[in-house]
């Protein structure tokens, strides 16, 4: 995931918008780790990632050490309210842990972000999540802030990424793909109605709420999102996104609108039905030329 000059200017929330209160600390004061494996024209390739800190110690021992390691890094106000259970994700400037509310026993996810190195990402994500409340968008519950860290408490989606289900299934039937896309489009249209463009829609950023086949989809990761201002500034110019899903107008460095999200939805549609990428090349320049030409072909029978 790359982004050039991606700082976004905060604006006042729209009338009747959902707001989340921030808890500020008095103590010391998106980019995501690259988890994207190329989806080749010939075969969908599973990701192989290994935590370099993992040793040959027994699994329980490794887990306990990790939990203690990240618990010690959390602000005491956070650990007083939430019990840290496990590390479930990591980015360049962030860590995501599964937690449990000590009173209600309700599980949540907490994203801990370095507010200096990850400033652009967390500001962008918070600006969006404080404004939205939708059944297909991950919900922000509360925020803790210190001069050095931001702790975003969010809904916990336990069903894994859409990417992983594509890996497992190879491709989706038309019926199953339609069900997924209806939820994604519903969420995207809601965002666009608020003037929000996601700009990084891809299977890795679409989570299943639970492991069941009937689970809903949750849109997540708003680190590259943009909130449009009222008035004359109706277009964006920032070049950002994940290469395989970037719309041609972004690559051409032309002013663009929220329609770039629908291009990404089209790419996701192709992947769901075929298990392959519509535009794919190991060479980034050749990949961009393919996207700019916007020529692709679908091979396979939709069922």
Helices and strands as residue ranges (DSSP letters): E 2-3, E 22-24, H 59-71, H 76-81, E 82-90, E 94-101, E 107-114, H 119-129, E 140-145, E 149-154, H 162-169, H 174-193, E 196-197, G 203-205, E 206-208, E 217-219, E 226-227, E 240-241, G 243-245, H 248-251, H 259-274, H 284-293
